[in-house]
Amino acid sequence: MPNKASNAGHLPQRTCVICRKKLVKTELLRFAILDKEAVFDMENKFPDRGYYVCNNNDCLLEIDKWLKKKNKKNRK
């Protein structure tokens, strides 16, 4: 049995930027924003800030809308 300070068995969680649901990192798709476009990072190697989204159609269809809102917010 690992001691209390051990990270054994820890599964990192991330939040979907669309629905705000917290899930285990491996259950979400990671993407980065390159040249104002969402590019999926299947190998988790892009150096830019990563964003996570659920692997379901409802959230995937909302990425463009979220990206426009984010770009608009960053211009101010």
C-alpha positions as CSV (number, residue, x, y, z in Angstrom):
1,M,0.0,0.0,0.0
2,P,1.5,3.4,-1.0
3,N,2.0,6.0,1.7
4,K,-0.3,9.1,1.8
5,A,2.4,11.3,0.1
6,S,2.6,9.0,-2.9
7,N,1.1,9.8,-6.3
8,A,0.6,6.2,-7.1
9,G,-2.8,5.7,-8.7
10,H,-3.3,9.4,-9.3
11,L,-5.1,10.2,-12.6
12,P,-4.8,13.8,-13.7
13,Q,-8.1,15.6,-14.5
14,R,-8.8,18.4,-16.9
15,T,-11.9,20.4,-17.7
16,C,-13.7,20.6,-21.0
17,V,-13.6,24.2,-22.3
18,I,-17.1,23.8,-23.7
19,C,-19.2,22.0,-21.2
20,R,-16.9,22.6,-18.1
21,K,-17.2,18.9,-17.1
22,K,-14.2,17.5,-15.3
23,L,-12.9,14.2,-16.7
24,V,-9.7,12.1,-16.6
25,K,-7.2,13.7,-19.0
26,T,-7.1,10.6,-21.2
27,E,-10.8,10.8,-21.8
28,L,-10.5,14.3,-23.4
29,L,-9.0,15.5,-26.7
30,R,-6.3,18.1,-26.4
31,F,-5.9,21.0,-28.9
32,A,-3.8,24.1,-29.2
33,I,-4.4,27.3,-31.1
34,L,-2.0,27.9,-34.0
35,D,-2.5,30.8,-36.3
36,K,-6.0,31.4,-34.8
37,E,-7.1,27.9,-35.6
38,A,-7.8,25.0,-33.3
39,V,-5.3,22.2,-34.1
40,F,-5.8,18.8,-32.3
41,D,-2.7,17.6,-30.6
42,M,-3.0,13.8,-30.6
43,E,0.5,13.2,-29.2
44,N,0.4,16.0,-26.5
45,K,3.6,17.6,-27.9
46,F,2.6,21.1,-29.0
47,P,4.5,23.6,-26.9
48,D,1.6,26.0,-26.8
49,R,-1.1,26.2,-24.2
50,G,-3.3,23.1,-24.5
51,Y,-7.1,23.1,-24.2
52,Y,-9.2,20.1,-23.6
53,V,-12.6,19.1,-25.0
54,C,-14.9,16.2,-24.5
55,N,-14.9,13.5,-27.2
56,N,-18.6,13.9,-28.0
57,N,-20.2,15.6,-30.9
58,D,-22.0,18.3,-28.9
59,C,-18.7,19.7,-27.6
60,L,-16.7,19.1,-30.7
61,L,-19.2,21.1,-32.8
62,E,-18.9,24.1,-30.4
63,I,-15.1,24.5,-30.7
64,D,-15.3,27.1,-33.6
65,K,-17.9,29.2,-31.6
66,W,-15.7,29.0,-28.5
67,L,-12.6,30.0,-30.5
68,K,-14.3,33.0,-32.0
69,K,-15.4,34.1,-28.5
70,K,-11.8,33.6,-27.1
71,N,-10.2,35.5,-30.0
72,K,-12.7,38.4,-29.5
73,K,-11.9,38.5,-25.8
74,N,-8.1,38.5,-26.4
75,R,-8.3,41.5,-28.8
76,K,-9.7,43.8,-26.1
